[in-house]
Amino acid sequence: MASSSIALPLNQKWSRKTAAYGSCVSALLLSLIVSLPASAAGDKSTILAYLEQDSSKYTAIANALWDKAELGYQEHESSALLQESLEQEGFFIEAPVAGIPTAFVASFGQGKPVIALLAEFDALPGISQSHAPVREKLTEKNAGQACGHHLFGAGSVGAAVAVKRWMAATTIPGTVRLYGTPAEEGGSGKVYMVREGLFDDVDVVLHWHPADKNTADIETTLANKSARVRFHGVSAHAAGAPEKGRSALDGVEAMNFMVNQLREHVPQESRIHYVITNGGAAPNVVPDFAEVYYYVRHPLAKTLHTIWDRVIFAAEGAAKGTGTRMEYEVMHGNHSILPNETLTRIVHANLSRVGGVSYNKKEQAYAEKIRLTLTDADKLRGSQNRIKPMATHQIMGSTDVGDVSWTVPTVGLRSATWVPGTSAHSWQAIAAGGMSIGHKGMMVAAKTLALTAADLLLDPNLINAARREFEQRLGPDFHYQALLGNRSPPLDYRSKTTSN
């Protein structure tokens, strides 16, 4: 059935507290809804039909985001494309939000429950790749969708639109909302949206991520905090008057040495990594400025805090020992994901209903070429067709979805958008994500998200059960605090060139 569409002003404001647009808009929505028999509400097959019907549309959106490959907080064209696609389907758009020009919230419907979907779209710097199954850098680009966020954004939009059409056709009450969330890669875009209260009235949040397998697991991630640590010294001729200099690079190297000694004395689940982003310009000049960029991770935020303090102590000691001055800027911080088994079981059931990804002959030949570039990929051959059994485990990466999950019950899945054996942040992920293998995995995720949203809208008992588990896991004394503190969004974190 064709859906009705209401175009609302792109920047008109609306109230998240009441989750209503006003009686006049509500009346207009109701007047456009065509009612089906009550039994049709429980028939979710129409949702799958909507997505099958428009799969080429979402493939085109994904391809456009793949081509743009815009970095965190610079995704102006990507964000605008997603907003326009949703507005054309009758979603109300609020943009920008949370002080971020590329962040937005798109909403359809009225009242409770409020089911939200997350959509990412930022690319990664320093890596590019064509669609080819061999290493083929694009010389005109220095960024690429190596984590598949173009698929994440387009697939979530597809799921939101399918749910909206189903709601309109069946008069299902509630609200479906899509959050356009920039700068997941090191920018913590969602954290600022959480801090702004944009999720306060949401009942459940759904998300997904590209991967090399199909899973819906009870899983958590690592909490993560980062900073640029800057040392200021005194420049001098390194041969003619070295005694007059105080090397900022010595400060960086002394800090790195002490932190590397620290690794033996932190819990084994911890992760500490760094890059020197500025070490001076010439060997014969004692550098008066140097910078090192650190990430520190641990599953528990409270443990992360203690490790973080010790890293900063090392920086302070390095400055004292080298006669330099140290300062640091916290760049981002993410909580670990708070799992929700109640919601995961629903997602896993829907993922199992949708099924995995089947390759045609052309895709199979493509996958075989990719496999030649991977390690131990043969043992995973064909796994894109299967849904892995639900499991409980710890993921050693981090995501700003974590902060959302400590605010509202949250659940996610992964689908096989890449050739099995492919890792994120690789050229192989960019390649497969830009062709039909990635598109098929994206549609698996879109269908699973949409079916799950429908389940929640149909049965408030599921939401209540998820809320009870959420509150139990939080505990009575939990109070959310952003790990990045009160800083403003670092809108230039991908373009900033640091100097003294």
SEFI-164506 format. One record per residue (C-alpha): residue in three letters; chain; z, y, x. Coordinates in nm, 2 decimals. Layout:
BEGIN
('Ala' 'A' (Z Y X));
...
//
This chain:
BEGIN
('Met' 'A' (0.00 0.00 0.00));
('Ala' 'A' (-0.09 0.34 0.13));
('Ser' 'A' (0.22 0.56 0.20));
('Ser' 'A' (0.27 0.91 0.09));
('Ser' 'A' (0.32 1.18 0.36));
('Ile' 'A' (0.51 1.51 0.35));
('Ala' 'A' (0.45 1.75 0.63));
('Leu' 'A' (0.76 1.95 0.71));
('Pro' 'A' (0.78 2.24 0.96));
('Leu' 'A' (0.82 2.11 1.31));
('Asn' 'A' (1.11 2.33 1.41));
('Gln' 'A' (1.30 2.36 1.07));
('Lys' 'A' (1.67 2.28 1.11));
('Trp' 'A' (1.85 2.02 0.91));
('Ser' 'A' (2.21 1.90 0.88));
('Arg' 'A' (2.32 1.58 1.04));
('Lys' 'A' (2.66 1.61 0.88));
('Thr' 'A' (2.52 1.57 0.53));
('Ala' 'A' (2.20 1.38 0.63));
('Ala' 'A' (2.02 1.56 0.35));
('Tyr' 'A' (1.73 1.80 0.34));
('Gly' 'A' (1.82 1.96 0.01));
('Ser' 'A' (1.77 1.87 -0.35));
('Cys' 'A' (1.42 2.01 -0.37));
('Val' 'A' (1.29 1.79 -0.09));
('Ser' 'A' (1.47 1.49 -0.23));
('Ala' 'A' (1.31 1.54 -0.57));
('Leu' 'A' (0.97 1.57 -0.40));
('Leu' 'A' (1.03 1.25 -0.21));
('Leu' 'A' (1.13 1.06 -0.52));
('Ser' 'A' (0.83 1.18 -0.71));
('Leu' 'A' (0.60 1.04 -0.45));
('Ile' 'A' (0.76 0.70 -0.43));
('Val' 'A' (0.58 0.41 -0.60));
('Ser' 'A' (0.84 0.15 -0.72));
('Leu' 'A' (0.78 -0.22 -0.67));
('Pro' 'A' (0.97 -0.50 -0.84));
('Ala' 'A' (1.33 -0.54 -0.72));
('Ser' 'A' (1.25 -0.87 -0.55));
('Ala' 'A' (1.00 -0.69 -0.32));
('Ala' 'A' (1.28 -0.51 -0.14));
('Gly' 'A' (1.38 -0.83 0.02));
('Asp' 'A' (1.03 -0.92 0.12));
('Lys' 'A' (1.00 -0.79 0.47));
('Ser' 'A' (0.65 -0.93 0.53));
('Thr' 'A' (0.50 -0.59 0.43));
('Ile' 'A' (0.67 -0.44 0.74));
('Leu' 'A' (0.48 -0.68 0.96));
('Ala' 'A' (0.16 -0.61 0.77));
('Tyr' 'A' (0.20 -0.23 0.83));
('Leu' 'A' (0.24 -0.29 1.20));
('Glu' 'A' (-0.06 -0.53 1.22));
('Gln' 'A' (-0.27 -0.28 1.03));
('Asp' 'A' (-0.19 0.00 1.26));
('Ser' 'A' (-0.15 -0.18 1.59));
('Ser' 'A' (-0.46 -0.01 1.74));
('Lys' 'A' (-0.29 0.33 1.66));
('Tyr' 'A' (0.02 0.25 1.86));
('Thr' 'A' (-0.19 0.10 2.14));
('Ala' 'A' (-0.37 0.43 2.17));
('Ile' 'A' (-0.04 0.62 2.18));
('Ala' 'A' (0.09 0.39 2.45));
('Asn' 'A' (-0.23 0.44 2.65));
('Ala' 'A' (-0.21 0.81 2.62));
('Leu' 'A' (0.15 0.81 2.75));
('Trp' 'A' (0.04 0.57 3.03));
('Asp' 'A' (-0.23 0.82 3.13));
('Lys' 'A' (0.01 1.12 3.12));
('Ala' 'A' (0.28 0.95 3.32));
('Glu' 'A' (0.51 1.25 3.30));
('Leu' 'A' (0.84 1.26 3.49));
('Gly' 'A' (1.18 1.31 3.35));
('Tyr' 'A' (1.23 1.64 3.16));
('Gln' 'A' (0.87 1.73 3.23));
('Glu' 'A' (0.73 1.51 2.94));
('His' 'A' (0.60 1.80 2.73));
('Glu' 'A' (0.27 1.64 2.63));
('Ser' 'A' (0.42 1.29 2.58));
('Ser' 'A' (0.70 1.43 2.36));
('Ala' 'A' (0.46 1.64 2.16));
('Leu' 'A' (0.23 1.34 2.10));
('Leu' 'A' (0.52 1.13 1.96));
('Gln' 'A' (0.65 1.42 1.74));
('Glu' 'A' (0.30 1.48 1.60));
('Ser' 'A' (0.26 1.11 1.52));
('Leu' 'A' (0.58 1.10 1.33));
('Glu' 'A' (0.53 1.43 1.15));
('Gln' 'A' (0.20 1.31 1.02));
('Glu' 'A' (0.38 1.02 0.87));
('Gly' 'A' (0.62 1.24 0.68));
('Phe' 'A' (0.92 1.25 0.92));
('Phe' 'A' (1.12 1.56 0.95));
('Ile' 'A' (1.13 1.68 1.31));
('Glu' 'A' (1.41 1.87 1.49));
('Ala' 'A' (1.31 1.99 1.83));
('Pro' 'A' (1.42 2.07 2.08));
('Val' 'A' (1.77 1.94 2.08));
('Ala' 'A' (2.07 1.92 2.32));
('Gly' 'A' (1.92 2.19 2.54));
('Ile' 'A' (1.63 1.97 2.64));
('Pro' 'A' (1.28 2.09 2.56));
('Thr' 'A' (1.14 1.74 2.54));
('Ala' 'A' (1.41 1.58 2.33));
('Phe' 'A' (1.38 1.55 1.96));
('Val' 'A' (1.51 1.38 1.64));
('Ala' 'A' (1.27 1.26 1.37));
('Ser' 'A' (1.42 1.16 1.03));
('Phe' 'A' (1.30 1.01 0.70));
('Gly' 'A' (1.51 0.94 0.39));
('Gln' 'A' (1.84 1.05 0.27));
('Gly' 'A' (2.20 0.95 0.29));
('Lys' 'A' (2.37 0.63 0.42));
('Pro' 'A' (2.31 0.40 0.60));
('Val' 'A' (2.15 0.58 0.89));
('Ile' 'A' (1.96 0.34 1.12));
('Ala' 'A' (1.84 0.50 1.44));
('Leu' 'A' (1.57 0.38 1.69));
('Leu' 'A' (1.55 0.51 2.05));
('Ala' 'A' (1.22 0.60 2.21));
('Glu' 'A' (1.18 0.67 2.58));
('Phe' 'A' (0.86 0.80 2.75));
('Asp' 'A' (0.93 0.92 3.11));
('Ala' 'A' (0.75 0.78 3.42));
('Leu' 'A' (0.87 0.71 3.77));
('Pro' 'A' (0.78 0.92 4.08));
('Gly' 'A' (0.62 0.80 4.40));
('Ile' 'A' (0.42 0.51 4.25));
('Ser' 'A' (0.09 0.48 4.08));
('Gln' 'A' (-0.15 0.20 3.99));
('Ser' 'A' (-0.47 0.14 3.80));
('His' 'A' (-0.50 -0.13 3.53));
('Ala' 'A' (-0.63 -0.37 3.79));
('Pro' 'A' (-0.44 -0.70 3.88));
('Val' 'A' (-0.45 -0.60 4.25));
('Arg' 'A' (-0.28 -0.32 4.43));
('Glu' 'A' (-0.49 -0.01 4.35));
('Lys' 'A' (-0.32 0.32 4.38));
('Leu' 'A' (-0.45 0.62 4.19));
('Thr' 'A' (-0.50 0.89 4.44));
('Glu' 'A' (-0.49 1.16 4.18));
('Lys' 'A' (-0.14 1.05 4.06));
('Asn' 'A' (0.19 1.02 4.23));
('Ala' 'A' (0.37 0.88 3.93));
('Gly' 'A' (0.34 0.58 3.70));
('Gln' 'A' (0.49 0.40 3.40));
('Ala' 'A' (0.65 0.14 3.63));
('Cys' 'A' (0.93 0.07 3.38));
('Gly' 'A' (0.71 0.06 3.07));
('His' 'A' (0.86 0.36 2.89));
('His' 'A' (0.52 0.44 2.74));
('Leu' 'A' (0.54 0.11 2.56));
('Phe' 'A' (0.90 0.18 2.46));
('Gly' 'A' (0.81 0.52 2.31));
('Ala' 'A' (0.50 0.40 2.12));
('Gly' 'A' (0.66 0.07 2.00));
('Ser' 'A' (0.97 0.24 1.86));
('Val' 'A' (0.75 0.50 1.68));
('Gly' 'A' (0.56 0.21 1.53));
('Ala' 'A' (0.87 0.04 1.41));
('Ala' 'A' (1.01 0.36 1.26));
('Val' 'A' (0.69 0.43 1.07));
('Ala' 'A' (0.68 0.07 0.93));
('Val' 'A' (1.04 0.10 0.81));
('Lys' 'A' (0.97 0.43 0.65));
('Arg' 'A' (0.67 0.30 0.46));
('Trp' 'A' (0.86 0.00 0.34));
('Met' 'A' (1.15 0.22 0.23));
('Ala' 'A' (0.92 0.45 0.04));
('Ala' 'A' (0.75 0.16 -0.13));
('Thr' 'A' (1.07 -0.02 -0.23));
('Thr' 'A' (1.30 0.28 -0.30));
('Ile' 'A' (1.55 0.14 -0.05));
('Pro' 'A' (1.82 0.41 0.00));
('Gly' 'A' (1.92 0.53 0.34));
('Thr' 'A' (1.78 0.71 0.65));
('Val' 'A' (1.56 0.59 0.93));
('Arg' 'A' (1.57 0.81 1.24));
('Leu' 'A' (1.39 0.81 1.57));
('Tyr' 'A' (1.54 0.98 1.88));
('Gly' 'A' (1.30 1.10 2.14));
('Thr' 'A' (1.50 1.05 2.46));
('Pro' 'A' (1.37 1.20 2.78));
('Ala' 'A' (1.45 1.14 3.14));
('Glu' 'A' (1.61 0.79 3.13));
('Glu' 'A' (1.52 0.74 3.49));
('Gly' 'A' (1.80 0.92 3.67));
('Gly' 'A' (1.82 1.21 3.42));
('Ser' 'A' (2.06 1.07 3.16));
('Gly' 'A' (1.88 1.24 2.87));
('Lys' 'A' (2.07 1.04 2.61));
('Val' 'A' (2.41 1.14 2.75));
('Tyr' 'A' (2.34 1.51 2.66));
('Met' 'A' (2.23 1.40 2.31));
('Val' 'A' (2.55 1.20 2.27));
('Arg' 'A' (2.76 1.49 2.40));
('Glu' 'A' (2.59 1.72 2.15));
('Gly' 'A' (2.70 1.50 1.86));
('Leu' 'A' (2.35 1.39 1.76));
('Phe' 'A' (2.46 1.03 1.70));
('Asp' 'A' (2.79 1.11 1.51));
('Asp' 'A' (2.66 1.02 1.16));
('Val' 'A' (2.45 0.71 1.27));
('Asp' 'A' (2.56 0.36 1.16));
('Val' 'A' (2.35 0.15 1.40));
('Val' 'A' (2.12 0.22 1.69));
('Leu' 'A' (1.83 -0.01 1.79));
('His' 'A' (1.65 -0.01 2.11));
('Trp' 'A' (1.43 -0.23 2.33));
('His' 'A' (1.29 -0.24 2.68));
('Pro' 'A' (0.97 -0.38 2.84));
('Ala' 'A' (1.03 -0.69 3.05));
('Asp' 'A' (0.87 -1.02 3.17));
('Lys' 'A' (1.04 -1.23 2.90));
('Asn' 'A' (1.15 -1.23 2.54));
('Thr' 'A' (1.53 -1.20 2.50));
('Ala' 'A' (1.80 -1.07 2.27));
('Asp' 'A' (2.12 -1.12 2.46));
('Ile' 'A' (2.49 -1.02 2.44));
('Glu' 'A' (2.46 -0.82 2.76));
('Thr' 'A' (2.61 -0.53 2.94));
('Thr' 'A' (2.49 -0.31 3.23));
('Leu' 'A' (2.65 -0.12 3.52));
('Ala' 'A' (2.81 0.22 3.48));
('Asn' 'A' (2.64 0.46 3.72));
('Lys' 'A' (2.71 0.80 3.87));
('Ser' 'A' (2.49 0.99 4.12));
('Ala' 'A' (2.51 1.31 4.33));
('Arg' 'A' (2.32 1.51 4.58));
('Val' 'A' (2.56 1.56 4.88));
('Arg' 'A' (2.47 1.86 5.09));
('Phe' 'A' (2.59 1.95 5.43));
('His' 'A' (2.57 2.29 5.59));
('Gly' 'A' (2.60 2.34 5.96));
('Val' 'A' (2.48 2.58 6.24));
('Ser' 'A' (2.14 2.57 6.38));
('Ala' 'A' (2.07 2.59 6.76));
('His' 'A' (1.82 2.48 7.02));
('Ala' 'A' (1.89 2.11 7.06));
('Ala' 'A' (1.82 2.11 7.43));
('Gly' 'A' (1.89 2.46 7.54));
('Ala' 'A' (2.22 2.53 7.36));
('Pro' 'A' (2.33 2.22 7.17));
('Glu' 'A' (2.70 2.31 7.21));
('Lys' 'A' (2.64 2.61 6.98));
('Gly' 'A' (2.51 2.39 6.70));
('Arg' 'A' (2.68 2.20 6.42));
('Ser' 'A' (2.44 1.94 6.28));
('Ala' 'A' (2.43 1.90 5.91));
('Leu' 'A' (2.24 1.58 5.97));
('Asp' 'A' (2.54 1.45 6.17));
('Gly' 'A' (2.74 1.51 5.86));
('Val' 'A' (2.50 1.30 5.65));
('Glu' 'A' (2.49 1.02 5.90));
('Ala' 'A' (2.87 1.02 5.95));
('Met' 'A' (2.91 1.00 5.57));
('Asn' 'A' (2.66 0.71 5.54));
('Phe' 'A' (2.83 0.52 5.82));
('Met' 'A' (3.17 0.55 5.65));
('Val' 'A' (3.03 0.45 5.31));
('Asn' 'A' (2.86 0.15 5.46));
('Gln' 'A' (3.20 0.04 5.61));
('Leu' 'A' (3.34 0.09 5.26));
('Arg' 'A' (3.11 -0.17 5.11));
('Glu' 'A' (3.33 -0.46 5.24));
('His' 'A' (3.63 -0.31 5.05));
('Val' 'A' (3.49 -0.26 4.69));
('Pro' 'A' (3.46 -0.52 4.41));
('Gln' 'A' (3.16 -0.75 4.46));
('Glu' 'A' (2.99 -0.63 4.14));
('Ser' 'A' (2.97 -0.28 4.28));
('Arg' 'A' (2.64 -0.12 4.40));
('Ile' 'A' (2.61 0.18 4.64));
('His' 'A' (2.27 0.31 4.75));
('Tyr' 'A' (2.13 0.63 4.90));
('Val' 'A' (1.83 0.81 5.04));
('Ile' 'A' (1.83 1.10 5.28));
('Thr' 'A' (1.63 1.36 5.10));
('Asn' 'A' (1.65 1.63 5.38));
('Gly' 'A' (1.73 1.56 5.74));
('Gly' 'A' (1.59 1.86 5.92));
('Ala' 'A' (1.25 1.97 6.02));
('Ala' 'A' (1.21 1.93 6.40));
('Pro' 'A' (1.40 1.72 6.66));
('Asn' 'A' (1.45 2.02 6.89));
('Val' 'A' (1.64 2.22 6.62));
('Val' 'A' (1.99 2.13 6.53));
('Pro' 'A' (1.95 2.11 6.15));
('Asp' 'A' (2.18 2.36 5.96));
('Phe' 'A' (2.11 2.18 5.63));
('Ala' 'A' (2.08 1.81 5.53));
('Glu' 'A' (2.11 1.63 5.20));
('Val' 'A' (2.17 1.27 5.09));
('Tyr' 'A' (2.13 1.14 4.74));
('Tyr' 'A' (2.38 0.87 4.63));
('Tyr' 'A' (2.41 0.62 4.34));
('Val' 'A' (2.74 0.44 4.28));
('Arg' 'A' (2.77 0.16 4.02));
('His' 'A' (3.02 -0.08 3.87));
('Pro' 'A' (3.05 -0.26 3.53));
('Leu' 'A' (3.37 -0.07 3.44));
('Ala' 'A' (3.37 0.31 3.43));
('Lys' 'A' (3.74 0.33 3.53));
('Thr' 'A' (3.66 0.12 3.85));
('Leu' 'A' (3.35 0.33 3.91));
('His' 'A' (3.57 0.64 3.92));
('Thr' 'A' (3.79 0.50 4.20));
('Ile' 'A' (3.49 0.40 4.41));
('Trp' 'A' (3.33 0.74 4.35));
('Asp' 'A' (3.64 0.92 4.47));
('Arg' 'A' (3.63 0.71 4.79));
('Val' 'A' (3.27 0.80 4.85));
('Ile' 'A' (3.35 1.17 4.81));
('Phe' 'A' (3.64 1.13 5.05));
('Ala' 'A' (3.40 0.99 5.31));
('Ala' 'A' (3.18 1.29 5.26));
('Glu' 'A' (3.48 1.53 5.31));
('Gly' 'A' (3.58 1.34 5.62));
('Ala' 'A' (3.23 1.35 5.76));
('Ala' 'A' (3.22 1.73 5.71));
('Lys' 'A' (3.56 1.78 5.89));
('Gly' 'A' (3.46 1.55 6.18));
('Thr' 'A' (3.12 1.72 6.24));
('Gly' 'A' (3.24 2.08 6.19));
('Thr' 'A' (3.01 2.12 5.89));
('Arg' 'A' (3.06 2.23 5.52));
('Met' 'A' (3.00 1.98 5.24));
('Glu' 'A' (2.93 2.03 4.87));
('Tyr' 'A' (2.79 1.80 4.61));
('Glu' 'A' (2.62 1.82 4.27));
('Val' 'A' (2.66 1.54 4.02));
('Met' 'A' (2.31 1.46 3.90));
('His' 'A' (2.37 1.20 3.63));
('Gly' 'A' (2.62 0.95 3.49));
('Asn' 'A' (2.58 0.66 3.25));
('His' 'A' (2.84 0.43 3.09));
('Ser' 'A' (2.77 0.05 3.08));
('Ile' 'A' (2.63 -0.09 2.76));
('Leu' 'A' (2.90 -0.20 2.51));
('Pro' 'A' (2.76 -0.52 2.36));
('Asn' 'A' (2.77 -0.61 1.99));
('Glu' 'A' (2.73 -0.98 1.92));
('Thr' 'A' (2.70 -0.93 1.54));
('Leu' 'A' (2.39 -0.72 1.58));
('Thr' 'A' (2.25 -0.93 1.86));
('Arg' 'A' (2.24 -1.24 1.64));
('Ile' 'A' (2.04 -1.04 1.38));
('Val' 'A' (1.80 -0.92 1.64));
('His' 'A' (1.76 -1.27 1.80));
('Ala' 'A' (1.68 -1.42 1.46));
('Asn' 'A' (1.41 -1.16 1.40));
('Leu' 'A' (1.27 -1.20 1.75));
('Ser' 'A' (1.25 -1.57 1.69));
('Arg' 'A' (1.06 -1.51 1.36));
('Val' 'A' (0.81 -1.28 1.53));
('Gly' 'A' (0.76 -1.51 1.83));
('Gly' 'A' (0.64 -1.44 2.18));
('Val' 'A' (0.32 -1.33 2.34));
('Ser' 'A' (0.01 -1.55 2.35));
('Tyr' 'A' (-0.26 -1.47 2.62));
('Asn' 'A' (-0.63 -1.51 2.55));
('Lys' 'A' (-0.86 -1.64 2.82));
('Lys' 'A' (-0.92 -1.29 2.97));
('Glu' 'A' (-0.55 -1.22 2.98));
('Gln' 'A' (-0.47 -1.56 3.12));
('Ala' 'A' (-0.71 -1.49 3.41));
('Tyr' 'A' (-0.56 -1.15 3.46));
('Ala' 'A' (-0.21 -1.30 3.47));
('Glu' 'A' (-0.32 -1.56 3.73));
('Lys' 'A' (-0.43 -1.28 3.96));
('Ile' 'A' (-0.10 -1.09 3.91));
('Arg' 'A' (0.09 -1.41 3.99));
('Leu' 'A' (-0.07 -1.43 4.33));
('Thr' 'A' (0.11 -1.11 4.42));
('Leu' 'A' (0.45 -1.23 4.29));
('Thr' 'A' (0.73 -1.44 4.44));
('Asp' 'A' (0.83 -1.77 4.26));
('Ala' 'A' (0.62 -1.68 3.95));
('Asp' 'A' (0.49 -2.03 3.90));
('Lys' 'A' (0.81 -2.16 3.75));
('Leu' 'A' (0.79 -1.89 3.48));
('Arg' 'A' (0.43 -1.97 3.39));
('Gly' 'A' (0.38 -1.96 3.01));
('Ser' 'A' (0.73 -1.82 2.94));
('Gln' 'A' (0.58 -1.52 2.77));
('Asn' 'A' (0.52 -1.75 2.47));
('Arg' 'A' (0.89 -1.85 2.43));
('Ile' 'A' (1.20 -1.68 2.30));
('Lys' 'A' (1.49 -1.75 2.54));
('Pro' 'A' (1.81 -1.88 2.38));
('Met' 'A' (2.07 -1.61 2.32));
('Ala' 'A' (2.31 -1.58 2.62));
('Thr' 'A' (2.59 -1.36 2.75));
('His' 'A' (2.54 -1.20 3.09));
('Gln' 'A' (2.57 -0.90 3.32));
('Ile' 'A' (2.27 -0.69 3.40));
('Met' 'A' (2.29 -0.52 3.74));
('Gly' 'A' (2.09 -0.21 3.64));
('Ser' 'A' (2.20 0.09 3.45));
('Thr' 'A' (2.08 0.29 3.15));
('Asp' 'A' (2.18 0.60 2.95));
('Val' 'A' (2.17 0.37 2.64));
('Gly' 'A' (2.52 0.28 2.75));
('Asp' 'A' (2.66 0.62 2.64));
('Val' 'A' (2.51 0.57 2.30));
('Ser' 'A' (2.66 0.23 2.27));
('Trp' 'A' (3.02 0.36 2.32));
('Thr' 'A' (2.95 0.61 2.03));
('Val' 'A' (2.79 0.39 1.77));
('Pro' 'A' (2.72 0.01 1.73));
('Thr' 'A' (2.41 -0.05 1.94));
('Val' 'A' (2.18 -0.34 2.01));
('Gly' 'A' (1.86 -0.41 2.20));
('Leu' 'A' (1.60 -0.67 2.30));
('Arg' 'A' (1.34 -0.72 2.57));
('Ser' 'A' (0.99 -0.84 2.52));
('Ala' 'A' (0.72 -0.98 2.75));
('Thr' 'A' (0.51 -0.68 2.82));
('Trp' 'A' (0.46 -0.79 3.18));
('Val' 'A' (0.33 -1.11 3.35));
('Pro' 'A' (0.63 -1.34 3.39));
('Gly' 'A' (0.79 -1.29 3.73));
('Thr' 'A' (0.72 -0.92 3.74));
('Ser' 'A' (1.01 -0.68 3.81));
('Ala' 'A' (1.05 -0.33 3.68));
('His' 'A' (0.96 -0.04 3.90));
('Ser' 'A' (0.67 -0.22 4.05));
('Trp' 'A' (0.29 -0.17 4.05));
('Gln' 'A' (0.25 -0.50 3.87));
('Ala' 'A' (0.45 -0.35 3.58));
('Ile' 'A' (0.23 -0.04 3.56));
('Ala' 'A' (-0.09 -0.26 3.56));
('Ala' 'A' (0.00 -0.50 3.29));
('Gly' 'A' (0.17 -0.23 3.09));
('Gly' 'A' (-0.16 -0.04 3.07));
('Met' 'A' (-0.36 -0.32 2.93));
('Ser' 'A' (-0.35 -0.57 2.64));
('Ile' 'A' (-0.07 -0.79 2.78));
('Gly' 'A' (0.16 -0.48 2.76));
('His' 'A' (0.03 -0.39 2.42));
('Lys' 'A' (0.10 -0.73 2.27));
('Gly' 'A' (0.46 -0.73 2.40));
('Met' 'A' (0.51 -0.39 2.26));
('Met' 'A' (0.41 -0.51 1.91));
('Val' 'A' (0.65 -0.80 1.94));
('Ala' 'A' (0.93 -0.55 2.00));
('Ala' 'A' (0.81 -0.31 1.72));
('Lys' 'A' (0.81 -0.59 1.47));
('Thr' 'A' (1.15 -0.71 1.57));
('Leu' 'A' (1.31 -0.37 1.56));
('Ala' 'A' (1.15 -0.30 1.22));
('Leu' 'A' (1.27 -0.63 1.07));
('Thr' 'A' (1.62 -0.57 1.20));
('Ala' 'A' (1.63 -0.22 1.05));
('Ala' 'A' (1.53 -0.36 0.72));
('Asp' 'A' (1.80 -0.62 0.73));
('Leu' 'A' (2.06 -0.35 0.79));
('Leu' 'A' (1.93 -0.13 0.52));
('Leu' 'A' (1.94 -0.42 0.27));
('Asp' 'A' (2.28 -0.55 0.35));
('Pro' 'A' (2.57 -0.30 0.42));
('Asn' 'A' (2.80 -0.60 0.50));
('Leu' 'A' (2.61 -0.65 0.83));
('Ile' 'A' (2.67 -0.29 0.92));
('Asn' 'A' (3.04 -0.32 0.83));
('Ala' 'A' (3.08 -0.63 1.04));
('Ala' 'A' (2.91 -0.47 1.34));
('Arg' 'A' (3.14 -0.17 1.30));
('Arg' 'A' (3.45 -0.39 1.30));
('Glu' 'A' (3.33 -0.56 1.62));
('Phe' 'A' (3.25 -0.22 1.78));
('Glu' 'A' (3.59 -0.08 1.71));
('Gln' 'A' (3.76 -0.40 1.84));
('Arg' 'A' (3.57 -0.38 2.16));
('Leu' 'A' (3.64 -0.01 2.20));
('Gly' 'A' (4.02 -0.06 2.17));
('Pro' 'A' (4.26 0.18 2.01));
('Asp' 'A' (4.30 0.41 2.31));
('Phe' 'A' (3.93 0.47 2.40));
('His' 'A' (3.81 0.83 2.41));
('Tyr' 'A' (3.45 0.89 2.52));
('Gln' 'A' (3.40 1.12 2.81));
('Ala' 'A' (3.06 1.17 2.98));
('Leu' 'A' (3.06 1.05 3.34));
('Leu' 'A' (2.85 1.35 3.44));
('Gly' 'A' (3.11 1.59 3.31));
('Asn' 'A' (3.02 1.92 3.16));
('Arg' 'A' (2.70 2.00 3.36));
('Ser' 'A' (2.39 2.11 3.18));
('Pro' 'A' (2.08 1.89 3.17));
('Pro' 'A' (1.91 1.91 3.52));
('Leu' 'A' (1.57 2.00 3.38));
('Asp' 'A' (1.43 2.04 3.73));
('Tyr' 'A' (1.57 1.73 3.89));
('Arg' 'A' (1.23 1.58 3.95));
('Ser' 'A' (1.07 1.90 4.08));
('Lys' 'A' (1.35 2.06 4.27));
('Thr' 'A' (1.31 2.12 4.64));
('Thr' 'A' (1.64 2.16 4.80));
('Ser' 'A' (1.71 2.41 5.08));
('Asn' 'A' (2.00 2.59 5.23));
//
